[in-house]
Amino acid sequence: MRLVIHVDGGARGNPGPAAIAAVLSTPDGDVIDEAKQAIGVASNNVAEYRALILGLERAKELGATKVEVINDSELVSKQINGEYKVKHPDMKPLYVAAKAAFSAFDEWQIRSVPRALNKDADALVNQALDAAAL
């Protein structure tokens, strides 16, 4: 089964209160799962990686064998695709965990898009942040 996974992570302040989200859909766009959670204080990049891992875990639980991940973090996409090196020590374990999560799939790809094209996952991040602030 092929799934499209929109993921997003964000922090209010950098670092600051952070949240992650994933929206999983069929290639035709039918949403089959959503997840969001506040993760405490983190940087934007840490939140982006944690969102990626959350989305991949949910896809595996749903039985996906092929995934297309869409995010709005060029840094994370390019690091996963090997175009950028992972230099920050806080990012290395998250990178390793993400690569391990990808290895569970027969086929995978990741690409970044402008935030406006990742609006559903972005909205879930903001909902989680707002709920955590109450």
C-alpha positions, 0 to 999 in steps of 0.5 A, spaced: 500 500 500 502 506 498 501 512 502 502 520 502 505 523 508 504 530 510 508 532 516 510 538 519 513 540 526 514 547 529 516 551 535 514 558 537 520 561 539 527 557 537 527 553 541 520 554 544 514 550 545 513 545 540 509 540 536 509 535 531 503 533 526 502 528 520 496 527 515 496 520 512 492 520 505 492 515 499 495 517 493 488 520 491 488 525 497 483 521 501 485 522 508 486 516 512 489 518 519 492 524 522 496 525 528 498 531 532 502 532 539 505 537 543 513 535 544 515 540 550 521 545 548 524 544 542 527 547 536 524 548 529 529 542 526 528 538 532 520 538 531 521 537 523 525 531 524 520 528 530 514 529 525 517 525 520 518 520 525 511 520 527 508 520 520 513 514 518 511 510 524 503 511 523 504 509 516 508 503 518 502 501 523 497 502 517 501 497 513 504 502 508 509 499 504 511 505 499 511 512 502 511 519 499 513 524 505 512 531 503 514 537 508 516 544 508 523 543 511 528 543 505 533 542 511 530 535 513 529 533 506 536 535 503 539 531 509 535 525 508 536 525 501 544 526 502 544 533 499 546 536 506 550 533 511 548 533 518 552 537 522 548 539 529 549 534 534 542 534 536 540 532 529 544 526 528 540 521 533 534 524 529 537 523 522 539 516 524 532 514 527 528 517 521 533 513 516 531 507 520 524 508 520 525 509 512 528 502 511 522 499 513 519 501 507 520 498 500 520 504 496 520 511 499 521 518 497 521 525 501 521 532 498 519 539 501 514 544 498 512 551 500 508 551 507 502 553 503 502 546 500 503 543 507 497 547 510 493 541 513 499 538 517 501 546 519 494 547 521 495 541 526 501 543 529 498 550 531 492 546 534 497 542 538 501 548 540 494 552 542 492 546 546 498 546 550 498 553 551 491 553 555 
